[in-house]
Amino acid sequence: MQIGEFAQRCHTKISVLRHYDKEGLLKPDFVDVFTGYRYYTEEQIVIFGRISALKAAGFSLGEIKNILEHWQSNENVLTLFEKKKQELQQQLKKLTQMHQLLSLNISDLFTDA
């Protein structure tokens, strides 16, 4: 199917698919050498779904590319999800601490007790 139809089926924009192609995340199955049209297969919808899920989970495109290249099993990916979850929890903890610090009234920091 052409890129426009594939984009509709995946509920995304053509520009996203072009970007994923450029980044090596989701290459078209076939590119017409005369027109430059990109063609995708039904099976690639699953790959797009994986990319979307990983992106929504907070993985960078570089991390996603690495995961897709080394996809061994769903169990393997779930382990990576757990690791990412722990990283995000640590970030949230740090952000919460910084928020609390910044929430202090600045004048309270300079008053004599």
Backbone as numpy.savetxt, mean C-alpha at the origin, in Angstrom:
# Nx Ny Nz CAx CAy CAz Cx Cy Cz
-8.28 -7.79 -21.15 -9.12 -6.61 -21.15 -8.23 -5.37 -21.15
-8.72 -4.32 -21.77 -7.95 -3.08 -21.83 -7.90 -2.42 -20.45
-6.97 -1.49 -20.30 -6.70 -0.86 -19.02 -7.94 -0.16 -18.44
-8.75 0.45 -19.29 -9.95 1.14 -18.80 -10.94 0.20 -18.15
-11.18 -0.93 -18.79 -12.09 -1.92 -18.24 -11.51 -2.53 -16.96
-10.21 -2.80 -16.98 -9.55 -3.35 -15.80 -9.67 -2.38 -14.63
-9.45 -1.09 -14.89 -9.56 -0.07 -13.85 -10.97 -0.06 -13.26
-11.98 -0.14 -14.12 -13.37 -0.18 -13.64 -13.62 -1.40 -12.79
-13.15 -2.54 -13.23 -13.37 -3.79 -12.48 -12.69 -3.75 -11.12
-11.57 -3.02 -11.04 -10.81 -2.92 -9.78 -11.21 -1.69 -8.96
-12.13 -0.90 -9.48 -12.59 0.32 -8.81 -11.41 1.25 -8.52
-10.63 1.50 -9.55 -9.47 2.38 -9.42 -9.36 3.26 -10.66
-8.35 4.08 -10.68 -8.10 4.97 -11.82 -7.02 4.38 -12.72
-7.10 4.73 -13.98 -6.09 4.30 -14.94 -4.71 4.79 -14.51
-4.65 5.99 -13.96 -3.35 6.55 -13.54 -2.71 5.70 -12.45
-3.52 5.10 -11.60 -2.99 4.21 -10.56 -2.35 2.98 -11.21
-3.03 2.42 -12.18 -2.49 1.24 -12.87 -1.21 1.57 -13.62
-1.16 2.74 -14.22 0.07 3.15 -14.90 1.21 3.32 -13.90
0.88 3.88 -12.75 1.89 4.06 -11.70 2.39 2.70 -11.20
1.47 1.77 -10.97 1.86 0.44 -10.51 2.73 -0.26 -11.56
2.42 -0.04 -12.83 3.24 -0.61 -13.91 4.64 -0.01 -13.85
4.71 1.31 -13.72 6.01 1.99 -13.66 6.83 1.51 -12.47
6.18 1.26 -11.33 6.86 0.81 -10.12 7.16 -0.69 -10.13
6.66 -1.40 -11.13 6.89 -2.83 -11.23 6.00 -3.66 -10.32
4.92 -3.06 -9.83 4.00 -3.79 -8.95 3.01 -4.65 -9.72
2.48 -4.09 -10.78 1.47 -4.80 -11.57 1.67 -4.46 -13.03
2.44 -5.30 -13.68 2.72 -5.12 -15.11 1.54 -5.66 -15.92
1.18 -4.99 -17.02 0.14 -5.55 -17.88 0.58 -6.91 -18.41
-0.39 -7.74 -18.70 -0.10 -9.05 -19.27 0.48 -8.89 -20.68
0.00 -7.85 -21.36 0.42 -7.63 -22.75 0.34 -6.13 -23.04
1.32 -5.63 -23.77 1.30 -4.24 -24.25 1.43 -4.28 -25.77
0.47 -3.72 -26.45 0.49 -3.67 -27.92 1.63 -2.74 -28.35
2.55 -3.27 -29.12 3.73 -2.49 -29.52 3.38 -1.34 -30.45
2.27 -1.45 -31.17 1.89 -0.40 -32.11 1.09 0.71 -31.44
0.17 0.34 -30.55 -0.70 1.35 -29.93 -0.25 1.74 -28.52
0.53 0.86 -27.87 0.93 1.11 -26.49 -0.16 0.75 -25.50
-1.29 0.22 -25.99 -2.39 -0.15 -25.10 -1.96 -1.27 -24.17
-2.37 -1.14 -22.93 -2.08 -2.16 -21.92 -3.28 -3.09 -21.78
-2.99 -4.38 -21.67 -4.04 -5.38 -21.51 -3.76 -6.19 -20.25
-4.82 -6.46 -19.51 -4.73 -7.20 -18.25 -5.63 -8.43 -18.32
-5.36 -9.37 -17.43 -6.15 -10.61 -17.37 -7.03 -10.61 -16.12
-7.99 -11.50 -16.13 -8.86 -11.68 -14.95 -8.04 -12.01 -13.71
-7.03 -12.84 -13.87 -6.20 -13.27 -12.74 -5.50 -12.09 -12.07
-5.23 -11.05 -12.83 -4.53 -9.90 -12.28 -5.41 -9.07 -11.34
-6.71 -9.28 -11.39 -7.61 -8.61 -10.45 -7.27 -9.04 -9.03
-6.93 -10.31 -8.85 -6.54 -10.83 -7.54 -5.27 -10.13 -7.06
-4.33 -9.96 -7.95 -3.06 -9.28 -7.60 -3.34 -7.84 -7.20
-4.21 -7.17 -7.96 -4.57 -5.80 -7.61 -5.21 -5.77 -6.21
-6.05 -6.74 -5.93 -6.68 -6.82 -4.61 -5.65 -6.98 -3.50
-4.64 -7.78 -3.74 -3.57 -7.95 -2.76 -2.83 -6.63 -2.52
-2.53 -5.95 -3.61 -1.84 -4.66 -3.51 -2.68 -3.69 -2.69
-3.97 -3.62 -2.98 -4.87 -2.71 -2.27 -4.94 -3.03 -0.79
-5.02 -4.32 -0.46 -5.09 -4.74 0.95 -3.80 -4.39 1.68
-2.68 -4.66 1.05 -1.39 -4.35 1.67 -1.20 -2.85 1.85
-1.62 -2.09 0.86 -1.52 -0.63 0.94 -2.40 -0.11 2.07
-3.60 -0.62 2.17 -4.52 -0.20 3.23 -3.99 -0.56 4.62
-3.16 -1.60 4.68 -2.58 -2.03 5.95 -1.37 -1.20 6.34
-0.97 -0.28 5.48 0.13 0.61 5.83 1.47 0.27 5.21
1.50 -0.71 4.33 2.75 -1.06 3.67 3.06 -0.05 2.56
4.33 0.28 2.40 4.74 1.17 1.32 4.73 0.38 0.01
4.77 1.10 -1.11 4.78 0.40 -2.40 6.03 -0.45 -2.55
7.16 0.01 -2.02 8.38 -0.79 -2.05 8.24 -2.08 -1.26
7.62 -1.97 -0.08 7.38 -3.17 0.73 6.43 -4.12 0.02
5.40 -3.55 -0.60 4.42 -4.38 -1.32 5.08 -5.12 -2.48
5.92 -4.42 -3.20 6.63 -5.07 -4.32 7.44 -6.25 -3.81
8.15 -6.05 -2.73 8.95 -7.12 -2.14 8.08 -8.29 -1.68
6.96 -7.98 -1.05 6.05 -9.03 -0.59 5.52 -9.84 -1.78
5.08 -9.14 -2.82 4.54 -9.84 -3.98 5.58 -10.72 -4.66
6.82 -10.22 -4.71 7.89 -11.00 -5.34 8.23 -12.25 -4.54
8.00 -12.20 -3.22 8.37 -13.32 -2.36 7.17 -13.98 -1.71
5.99 -13.82 -2.31 4.76 -14.39 -1.76 4.89 -15.90 -1.76
4.95 -16.46 -0.56 5.09 -17.91 -0.44 3.76 -18.54 -0.04
3.09 -17.92 0.89 1.81 -18.44 1.35 1.07 -17.32 2.06
-0.22 -17.54 2.27 -1.00 -16.57 3.02 -0.49 -16.47 4.45
-0.02 -17.58 4.98 0.51 -17.60 6.35 1.73 -16.69 6.45
2.58 -16.76 5.45 3.76 -15.90 5.40 3.36 -14.43 5.42
2.35 -14.08 4.64 1.89 -12.69 4.57 1.23 -12.28 5.87
0.51 -13.17 6.52 -0.10 -12.85 7.81 0.97 -12.54 8.85
2.10 -13.21 8.78 3.21 -12.91 9.68 3.71 -11.49 9.43
3.80 -11.11 8.15 4.23 -9.75 7.82 3.21 -8.72 8.30
1.92 -9.06 8.22 0.87 -8.18 8.73 1.04 -7.97 10.23
1.33 -9.03 10.95 1.52 -8.92 12.40 2.71 -8.01 12.72
3.78 -8.18 11.96 4.96 -7.33 12.17 4.61 -5.87 11.90
3.89 -5.61 10.80 3.48 -4.25 10.47 2.55 -3.70 11.55
1.68 -4.53 12.07 0.76 -4.11 13.13 1.54 -3.66 14.37
2.58 -4.42 14.73 3.41 -4.05 15.88 4.13 -2.72 15.63
4.64 -2.54 14.41 5.32 -1.29 14.07 4.35 -0.11 14.19
3.15 -0.28 13.67 2.16 0.79 13.72 1.72 1.08 15.16
1.62 0.04 15.98 1.27 0.24 17.38 2.35 1.05 18.10
3.62 0.80 17.78 4.71 1.56 18.36 4.65 3.02 17.90
4.37 3.22 16.64 4.23 4.58 16.12 3.08 5.31 16.81
1.97 4.61 16.99 0.81 5.21 17.65 1.15 5.58 19.09
1.89 4.73 19.76 2.29 5.01 21.14 3.15 6.28 21.19
4.09 6.40 20.26 4.95 7.59 20.21 4.14 8.84 19.89
3.21 8.72 18.94 2.37 9.86 18.58 1.49 10.29 19.74
0.97 9.33 20.49 0.15 9.63 21.65 0.97 10.37 22.70
2.19 9.92 22.92 3.07 10.60 23.87 3.37 12.03 23.43
3.65 12.20 22.14 3.94 13.53 21.63 2.70 14.43 21.72
1.54 13.87 21.47 0.30 14.63 21.57 0.08 15.10 23.01
0.33 14.22 23.95 0.18 14.59 25.36 1.17 15.69 25.73
2.38 15.58 25.26 3.40 16.58 25.55 3.01 17.93 24.95
2.55 17.92 23.72 2.18 19.16 23.06 0.87 19.74 23.60
0.08 18.91 24.23 -1.18 19.38 24.80 -0.99 20.16 26.09
0.16 20.02 26.70 0.43 20.78 27.91 0.38 22.26 27.59
-0.10 23.01 28.51 -0.11 24.45 28.34 1.33 24.93 28.46
1.82 25.61 27.45 3.20 26.07 27.41 3.53 26.90 28.65
2.61 27.69 29.13 2.89 28.52 30.31 3.14 27.65 31.54
2.54 26.46 31.57 2.76 25.55 32.71 4.21 25.08 32.77
4.87 25.07 31.64 6.26 24.61 31.61 7.22 25.63 32.22
6.80 26.90 32.26 7.71 27.95 32.71 7.29 28.62 34.02
6.29 28.09 34.68 5.88 28.68 35.95 6.69 28.09 37.08
6.93 28.88 38.09 7.65 28.41 39.26 6.69 27.62 40.14
7.14 26.52 40.60 6.28 25.68 41.44 6.43 26.09 42.89
